[in-house]
Amino acid sequence: MSLVAGKIMTKISQHFTSPMETACRCGCGQDIIKPELVSVLEAIRNIAGLPIIIHCWNRCPAHNERVGGVLDSQHVFGNAADFHIKNMLIKDTHKFISNLYDDKIIPHVGYYDWGCHVDIRDGQGNWGEKIS
């Protein structure tokens, strides 16, 4: 544990820290951490060999509504993360994540022009357009 800007930071895995990376960005304090999602993100990070830059992990319902998230967003439940891989072009990130999806390492993936979304809800699915 360490203290940053008055908040206690807890290392939740080898490469991720709560609440710095996991908490809702609105500052409300919601910080739901699903161990299965941590494992998926660690797998992505370890296979890539590069840091993952988290854009969004958790969202409280109010913040999710403000940013235009869907009503049943997996971010609200701590099941999802939006990110890009440091020093990797977005098109290369999409290709890399697509392979992990095809290998069933990632259960759900969304592709966006700024990066990727992964979540751990039941089943498997993908959406969005990969940049070619």
C-alpha positions in Angstrom: 0.0 0.0 0.0 1.1 3.6 -0.6 -0.5 7.0 -0.2 -1.1 9.2 -3.3 -2.9 12.5 -3.1 -4.4 11.5 0.3 -5.8 8.2 -1.0 -4.5 4.8 0.0 -3.3 2.9 -3.1 -3.4 -0.9 -3.0 -1.6 -3.1 -5.5 -4.3 -5.6 -6.6 -2.0 -7.5 -9.0 1.5 -7.3 -10.4 0.7 -4.4 -12.7 -2.5 -2.8 -11.4 -3.3 -0.5 -8.5 -6.6 0.4 -6.8 -8.1 3.0 -6.7 -5.8 4.9 -9.0 -6.7 2.7 -12.0 -9.9 1.0 -10.9 -12.1 3.7 -9.3 -14.9 5.6 -11.0 -13.4 8.7 -12.7 -16.1 11.0 -11.3 -14.5 10.8 -7.8 -17.5 9.2 -6.1 -15.3 6.4 -4.7 -17.0 3.4 -6.4 -14.2 0.9 -6.8 -15.6 -2.6 -7.6 -12.8 -5.0 -8.5 -13.6 -8.4 -10.0 -10.6 -10.7 -9.6 -11.6 -12.4 -13.0 -11.2 -9.1 -14.8 -7.9 -8.4 -13.1 -6.7 -11.9 -14.3 -7.8 -11.1 -17.9 -6.0 -7.7 -17.9 -2.9 -9.3 -16.4 -3.0 -11.9 -19.2 -3.2 -9.2 -21.8 -0.4 -7.2 -20.2 1.8 -10.3 -19.8 1.3 -11.6 -23.4 1.8 -8.1 -24.9 4.8 -7.4 -22.7 3.8 -3.8 -22.6 1.9 -1.6 -20.0 -1.9 -1.2 -20.4 -3.2 2.3 -20.0 -6.7 2.1 -18.4 -9.2 4.7 -19.6 -12.1 3.3 -17.5 -12.6 0.4 -15.2 -15.5 1.3 -12.9 -18.4 3.7 -13.4 -21.0 4.5 -10.9 -24.5 4.6 -12.4 -24.6 8.5 -12.5 -21.2 8.8 -14.2 -22.2 6.0 -16.6 -25.3 8.0 -17.6 -23.2 11.2 -18.0 -20.8 9.6 -20.4 -23.5 7.9 -22.4 -22.9 4.4 -21.2 -25.6 1.8 -21.9 -28.0 1.1 -19.0 -26.5 -2.3 -18.2 -22.9 -1.3 -18.7 -20.5 -3.9 -17.4 -18.4 -1.0 -16.0 -21.0 -0.4 -13.3 -20.5 -3.9 -12.0 -16.7 -3.9 -12.2 -16.8 -6.4 -15.0 -15.2 -4.2 -17.8 -12.2 -2.1 -18.6 -11.5 0.3 -21.5 -7.8 0.7 -22.4 -5.0 0.9 -24.9 -1.6 -0.7 -24.9 1.3 1.7 -24.4 3.5 2.2 -27.4 1.2 0.1 -29.7 -0.7 1.6 -32.6 -4.5 1.3 -32.1 -4.8 -0.9 -35.3 -2.1 -3.2 -33.8 -3.9 -3.2 -30.5 -7.1 -4.3 -32.2 -5.3 -7.1 -34.1 -3.6 -8.2 -30.9 -6.8 -8.2 -28.8 -8.7 -9.9 -31.7 -6.3 -12.8 -31.5 -6.8 -13.1 -27.8 -10.5 -13.0 -28.3 -10.3 -15.8 -30.9 -8.1 -17.8 -28.5 -10.9 -17.3 -25.9 -8.6 -15.5 -23.4 -11.0 -12.5 -23.5 -14.8 -13.3 -23.3 -16.1 -10.0 -24.7 -14.3 -7.3 -26.6 -15.3 -4.0 -28.1 -13.2 -2.1 -30.7 -13.1 1.7 -30.7 -10.9 4.3 -32.5 -9.1 5.0 -29.2 -8.5 1.5 -28.0 -10.4 -1.6 -26.7 -13.0 -2.7 -24.2 -13.0 -6.1 -22.5 -15.4 -7.6 -20.1 -16.0 -10.8 -18.3 -19.8 -11.3 -18.5 -21.0 -14.8 -19.3 -20.9 -15.9 -22.9 -18.7 -14.6 -25.6 -19.2 -11.7 -28.0 -17.5 -8.8 -29.8 -18.6 -5.6 -31.4 -17.2 -2.5 -33.1 -15.0 -2.1 -36.1 -11.4 -3.2 -36.0 -9.1 -0.7 -37.7 -7.3 -2.5 -40.6 
